[in-house]
Amino acid sequence: MVKTSRCEWCGIDPLYVAYHDQEWGVPARGHLELFERLVLEGMQAGLSWITVLRKRARMRSRYCGFDPAAIDREGSALLESWLGDAGLIRHRGKLQSVIDNARACLALGDEFPAFIWSVVDGAPVQNCWTSTADIPSTTPQSEVLSRALRKVGFKFVGPTAAYAFMQSAGLVNDHIVSCHRHLECGSLGRAWNG
């Protein structure tokens, strides 16, 4: 049996491995998919990513499927029940940011995906890191994205969260070169660019 080479950060937890192998670094262009990833990265601030992954299904259920319009309609009424739900990350500021971010997303309307992708000129950045130690936690692009998001009303989108979002949503391909997903995500990015 041939052992699959992966980025070492995902370890062996099946949930983490599935996220690494199926989502992380895959270019996301859909409105809801981008919004969900942005909210999840904000939730992660100060926590481990596995904590967020373990609560993701509950968040998806309670946050109206990460539909910004539904969150805008119902979020304020749900905020107190979210605070009492042990299946969620119960930080008032983060929970309020779900509502604020939904409103900011709605204000951008159909331009939301293009707004996000403009930071990389619409094309995923293909990095060639040999070690996870080489991967930065912020970049000039993540700083630009963070400022742009905050300017239009998004919360919990500092440069580090913005870069983690860029990695997750495939704006950058940060799989190390020895990882089986490096070439696969690179191909997906090139195919998307056409």
VENNOR-V901245 format. One record per backbone hydrogen bond with DSSP energy under -1.0 kcal/mol. CO is the residue of the C=O (numbers start at 1). NH is the residue of the N-H. Records with the same first field share a line. If there is no record, write none. Layout:
CO=NH / NH
This chain:
5=180
7=10
8=11
13=17
14=18
15=19
16=20
17=21
18=22
19=23 / 24
23=26
30=34
31=35
32=36
33=37
34=38
35=39
36=40
37=41
38=42
39=43
40=44
44=47
48=52
49=53
50=54
51=55
55=59
56=60
57=61
58=62
59=63
60=65
63=66
64=67
67=71
68=72
69=73
70=74
71=75
74=78
75=79
78=82
79=83
82=85
85=88
89=91
91=95
92=96
93=97
94=98
95=99
96=100
97=101
98=102
99=103
100=104
101=105
102=106
103=107
104=108
105=109
108=111
109=112
111=115
112=116
113=117
114=118
116=119
117=120 / 122
118=121
120=123
125=173
129=177
131=134
132=135
139=143
140=144
141=145
142=146
143=147
144=148
145=149
146=150
147=151
148=152
149=154
150=153
158=162
159=163
160=164
161=165
162=166
163=167
164=168
165=169
166=171 / 172
167=170
169=28
171=125
173=127
176=179
179=182
181=185
182=186
183=187
184=188
185=189
186=190
187=191
188=192
189=193
